[in-house]
Structures are given as C-alpha cells and as structure tokens.
Amino acid sequence: MVSFVSALLYGVGGIVVAGMALLVAFQEKLVYVPVLPGLTKSYPITPARLRLLYEDVWLTSSDGVRLHAWFIKLSSDCKGPTILFFQENAGSIFFVLFVGGYWLYNNLITDIAHRLEMVRIMLQQLQCNVFMLSYRGYGASDGFPSQQGITKDAQAALNHLVERVDIDTSRIVVFGRSLGGAVGTVLVRNNPDKVAALILENTFTSILDMAGVLLPFLKWFIGKGGSKGPKVLNFLVRSPWSTVDVIGEVKQPILLLSGLQDEMVPPAHMEMLYAKAAARNQQCSFVEFPTGMHMDTWLAGGDRYWRTIQEFLEKTVPEKKDSGSSKVELTSTYHITFPKLHAEAPSLELMQGFMVGCGVLSWDWGVNSCAHLYVTLSKSTVVEDGCYYW
C-alpha cells in the first residue's frame, strides 16, 4: 500500500514537473503560431488580388518594433465605420486554406478562414473600412510575439488610425476573433475615448483556462476560476491574456458573437465573458450561431451574421448627416439623362458595370437615341448635383 501511494505521488509529481517544463520552454509556441507548418512567413497574395483598394502601412511600436498592416478601404472617400481587426493566434493576416469545399482543421490550430475573403465580404456588407495588423513576429512585422509586445502593437495601430484625416475617427470599432478578442478587449479598455465599440467572436476567458482545454492533464494545476485544483502553475504563464478580468472594465458597447460548434474555444467561455461584461455594462449584446465553428462562424452564420453586426454598428456608430454638403442623397427612383451615351449594347454594358460600382440597386434604360436611366439607389448612396456625361 505504501509503495502504491509513493508511486502515485511520484506520478503526480512527474506530471507537475513535466507541465512546468512544457510551460516554461514552449508556451509561446503554443500560444502564438506566426507560420503554419509547411508555409512561409511571407504573404502569397495581397488585397490587390481581390481587387481591394488598400495601402501598406508601416508602424513603429512604443518599444521600437517595426510593424506591418493593411488598410483596406471601401472607396477612396469612404467615411463609414473603420474596423480595427485583430486576428487569431495562427498565421499571417492573409492566410486561408480551403480545399474541395471542406474546411481542414489542425488539432491545436484552426486558422483556415480566408481573412481577405472575409474582409472583402465585410466591406460590402458593412460599408466600412478595415485595418488589419500583423502582430510582431507575424507576416512582415519584426520581433517576437508576447502579451506585453502585442498590447503595444495594438496601441500603435489605434494611434495611427486616430491620426488619419481620411476616415471618421469617431467611428472606430475594434473587432477581435479568438486571441484577437483578448487583444482588442485590452485595447478598448485602455482607450475609452478613442474606440466607439467592441466586437468579440469566439474569444476565450483566459489562456490559463485554455491550457486545461488543450492539455487536459494540466487543468488541475493551471486555470482561472470555475475549475478545481491548486493551480500551482499559473505563475509560470507569461501570456495569460485574462479577458474575463478585463472585459468588466470596458465601458463602450460590446457585441459578442458565439459559434456553438466551436471546436477550439468552448462556447461556455463566451457565455462567461458576456456575464462578466453585462454585470457592469448595460450596452452588451450576446448572439449565438448554432452551426458556427471556431473559424467559420462568419460563413456559417450567413446573412444573420452580417445583419447582426450591421445593426450593432447602426446603433453604436450611426452615419452622420452632413447638412452643409452640396451633395444630395437619393432614396427613391431617379431619372438621369446621359446625352452622349447612345443606347448601344457595348456602351450599356459599360454603364451597367459603372452603376453597380456606385451602389445602384436597379435600373432601366430608355429607348431613345440618348440613354435615359431610371435608377433606384440605396439609402447610403450619395451623388453630386448636376448633369452626367459618359
């Protein structure tokens, strides 16, 4: 009996020692995965590949690390909301893998959503701009990832946005998915006057809690509240990202999007974040998507996903009406004459492409030698007064 107890104690001790060794030596490699196995760190494609209007932005963090980002605009003069998007833990800001219509997953990393394709749809659905930052050590950014460093990276990105003159800086919204949600929550908490709202998607309560999810044998020795055990290894975690301790201090409106089929972060984490936030902030909304997984909630959620975000933005960062502008907003059928445009097939095809790009919902051509265009414009479409020539 004594020998059995001794063996048990030695076994438990061995597990603790092994856990400590893993955490000390490899924790950054488990939390941050800048490059997926078999891939290079560089960007195989850029937003130009999807015909997106963008600019390369180079930033310097407060500790001197050079960072890269993409600022992707809906149009050259778009004054809609600007989404500051913080990515997951794995891969650069471009990456996706989609094969034969099926999403492929790794046991520990599920970075397989095409961020650029998601952003392309986001621009169309939300009529917004998107700023995508590569954390230090990711993509073309220098340095090595850490919680302290990435927090500084996020601040550098926000500082850049609030200094821009080509956007409405009062309509900056932070959107974080998974690890990006933890990054975004800290940033929004620290900048109540610079960020209008926060959106979280499939975010964990803390890395401490996630350690027990990914490495179950550690759950007795590491974690936050809600789990049993002495938690003797908590002090070894250099990147705890304790979102559950920060979100209660966020004063801005918060939207939480939860995929109930999330195979990485248990949906209960999002429920706990909502409970903690809602206890102090009455401007919180929690929306579940029954078929959403960790990386494809935006895809599985379909129209409801984008409609949820759109309604949140309309409520928290509404469009400003510029009463002093010489522009007029068209919200119904309107008759436009193009004197120099003959009703010929080639010309009409070109014009149709032009009108789609301008946000026209429908149109009908006249039958005279000149093209008389009857169009129905969306509420957000604005045109200049005067005549139009093609």
N, C-alpha and C positions, 0 to 999 in steps of 0.2 A: 504493500500500500504506500509506504514511504517512497519507494523508488518510483512509483507511478506519479505521485504528487510532484516529486522532484523533476521527473521528465516533463510533466505538464508545465511546471514553472519555467523550465529551461526553454520549452517550446514557445511559450508566450513571450519570454524574454528575447528569444531569437526573432520573433515576428516584430517586436518593437524595434530591435536594433536594425533589422532589415528595412523596416519602414523609415526609420530615421535616415539610414544611408541613402535610400531612394530619394527622399525629400531633399536632402542636402545636396546630393550630386546631380539629380535630374529634374528638379521641379520646374525650372524654366523651360526645359524641352517638352514637358508635359503640358504646360500652360500656354506657351507660345510656339506656334509652328509656322514660321515665315515662309517655308518652302515645303510643299508636299513631296513625298518620296517620288523620285524619278523625274522631277521637274526642275527647271532653273528658276532663279530668283527674278529674272528679267520679265518684262511684260511682252508676251507674244503678240498681243493686239492692243490697240488704244481705242478711245471713244470714236476716233475718226473712222474706224472700221464699220461702225454702226451709223455713220453719218451724223454723229452728235457734235454740236458746237461746244468746244471746250478749250481750255488753256492749261498748260503745265504750270504748276505753281511750286516754287521752291521757298521753303520756310526755314528759319533757324530757331530752335527751341531755346528756352532761357538758359540751358546748360551748354549751348553751343553745338547741338547735333543738327546736321542738315537733313531736312525732311522733304519728301515729295508728295504732291497731291494733284488731283484733277479737279478743276472747277468746271462743271458741265452745266451749260445754260440752255433753257428752253428756247430763248431767242436773244438777240443782241441787246434788246431793250426790255427784257422781262423784269418786271417789278413784283412778281409773285413771291410767295414764301421761298426762303432758301433753306434747304435741308442739309444740315451738317451730319453726314452719315458716318458712323463708326462700325467697322466690320467685326466679323467673328475672329476667333483666335488663329484660324488656319488659312494660309495662302495670301497672295497679294491682292490688291484691290480689283484686279481684272478677272480673277480666275473662276472658271466653272468647268465641270465635266458632265456632259450629257450624252449618253450613248443609247441609240435604239429606242428612245422614248422612256428609258428607265433611269431613275437616279441611282447612282452607285455610292455605297457608303463604306467608310472605314470604321472599325470598332471604336476608335477613340476620336477621330476627326471626321466631321461630315461637311467639309467645306466644298460643296458641289453645286451650289446655286450660282448661276452666272450673274455676278453682280452687275456687270454692264448691261445685260439684257433686262435685269430687274430695274435698273436705273432708267433705261430707255422707256420702259412702261410707266415708271413713276413720273417722269417728266410729262408724259402725255395725259395720265390720269389726274395728276395733282396740279398741273400747270405751274411747276416750280423749277427752281434751280437746285443743283445737288453738288455739294462739296465733299469729295472723297479723299480721306487722308490715309497715307501709308504710315503705320506706326514705325518707330525706329526699329531697324533690322528687317523691315518688311519692304518688298518691292525695291524701289530705287532709293529708299531712305537709308542713311547711315546709322551706325550704332547697334546696340543690342537691347532687346526688349526687357522691360521691368515695369513694375507698377508705378514706381516713382517717375521713371522716364516717360512712360506713355501718358501719364497725367499731364506732364509738361508739354508733350506733343499736342494733346487735345487743346490745351490752353493757347498754344501758338496758332493753331488752326482758327480758333474762335477770334483771337486778336486780329488775325488777318481779315476775317470777314467783316468785323465791325468797322474796319478802316476803309473798306471799299466804298466807292461812290456810285457804282453801277447796280447796286441792289438796295432793297429796302431793309435797312439794318434792324428795324423794329419787328421784322417778321422772320427772324432766325429761329428755327426749330431743330433740336437735336434728336436724331433717330439712331438708336443703338440696338444691334442684334447680338444676342449671346454675350460674349465678352464685351462687345461694343456697348451693350446696355450698361454694364458696370462702369465703363469708361465715361459714357455720357452722363450717368447719374451724378458722378463726382463733379464733372464739369458744370452741369446745370446748378447743382447745389452751391458751387463756388462763384457762380456768376448770375445772381438773380436779376440784375439789371441789363444783362446782355442777351439772354436767351428767353424767348417767349413761351416755349413749351417743350415737353419731353415725351418721346415715344419710345417704348421698350418692347422688344419682341424676343420671346423665348430666352429670357435672361435668368441667370442663377442667383440664389440668395448670397452665396459666397463661394470662393474657391475651396475654403475649408470644408463646406458641405459637399461640394462636387468631388473632393478627394475620396470620400466614402462611397460615392456613386460609381466612380470609375475604377477604384481599387477597394472593393468591399471589405477586404481584411483590415483596412485602416479605419473603418468607421467608428471603432471603439476608442480609437486613440487620437482622432482628429475630427473637428467639426464645430459648428456653432450650436445654438440652442435647438432643442427638438430631438436630439439623438442621445443615446445613453453612452456611458463610458467616461473615463477620466480625462480624455482629450489632452494627453501629455505631450503631443507632438505639435500642437497649434503654434507654439512659439517658433518653430522651425520654418514656417511658411513665409517666404519673402514677398509673395504677391497674393495676399488674402482676398483682395477685391470684395470686401464685405458690403455688397449693395444693400442688404437688408438693414444695415446700420446707418446708411447714408440717405436712403430714399425718404425716410421720415422727416428729413430736414429740407426737402425740396418744396419750395413754395409755389412754383409755377404749375399750370395744368399738366396732368400726366395721362397718357393713354397707354395701356398695357395690352398687348396682343399675344395670345397664348395658343399654340398649336397643341391640341390634346393628344396627338400621336407622337409627340416629341420623344425621340429615342435616345437623346443625349441628356438634356436637362429635364428632370421630372416636372410635369406641369404643376405639381404642388409648390414648386419654388416660386412660380409666378403668382400663385394664389397668396403665398406668404408676403411677397413684395407688395401686392395690392392691399392686403390687410394692414401692413405697416404704414403704407403711404396714406390710405384713406382715413386712418385713425387721426391724422393731423391735417390732412388736405382734402377739402371737400370737392376739389376740381379733378377728381380721379375717375377714370373710366376703365373698365375691365371687359375685354371681349374675347370669347373663345371661338376657335375654329376646329370643329370636330375631327377633320381629316388632316390637319396641318402637322407636318413633321418639323424637325429642328430647322432645316434649311429651306423647306419649300412651302411654308405657311402662306407666303405671298402668292404662290402659284395655286395651291390647293384652295385657298380662300376665295379665289375668283373675284367677281365684281363686288361681293360683300366686303372683301378685304380692303379694296381701294376706296369704296364708298365710306367705310368706317373712318379711314384716315382723312378723307376729304371733308367729311362732316366735322371732324375734330379741328381741322385747320380753319374751316369757315367760322367756327365758333371762337377759336383762340387767337387766330391771326387773320381777321377779316380783311378783305380787299378795301383799300382806301379809295374814296372818290375824290378825284382832282377837279374841283369846281372851277379852277382858274384855267383849265386847259382849253385849247381851241378844238379839241377833239370831241367827237360825238359818239355815244355808244348806241349801237343798233341792236334791238332786241326782237325785231319782227321782220316781215318780208320787206325788201327794199329794192327799188328799181335803179339800176346803174347802166348808163349807156357808154359804150366803148366805140366812138365814131370811127376809129381806124382799124377796128377788128372786124373783118368780114366773116360771115358765118360759114367758114370752110372747115372741113374736118381737121387738118393739121393745126390750124390756129385754135380751134375749140379744144383740142386735146391739151395743148399747152396751157390754155387758160384754165381748164379744169384742174390741172396739177397745181397751178398757182392758187386757185381758190381753196383747194384742200389745205394747202400750207397756211392759208390765212385764217383757218378756223371756220370756214363756211359749212353749214350743216346740210344745205340743199340748194339747188339752183335749177333754173330753167331758161333755155335760150329763146330769143325772139326769132322771127323768120325773115326779117327784113335784111337788106344788104349790110346794115350795121348790126352789131350784136347788142341786143337788149337783154341784160342779165337780171333775173329776178332771184334774189338770194335770201335765205334765212340764216341769220348769224347767231352764234351762241352769245350768251349774256356777257361773256368776258371778252368778246371781240370788239376792238375799237378801230375805227377807220378815220382818216382825215376828211374834212370837208373839201368839196371841190370836184373837179372832173377827173376822170381816169382815162388814160390812153395806153394802149398796148403796143 
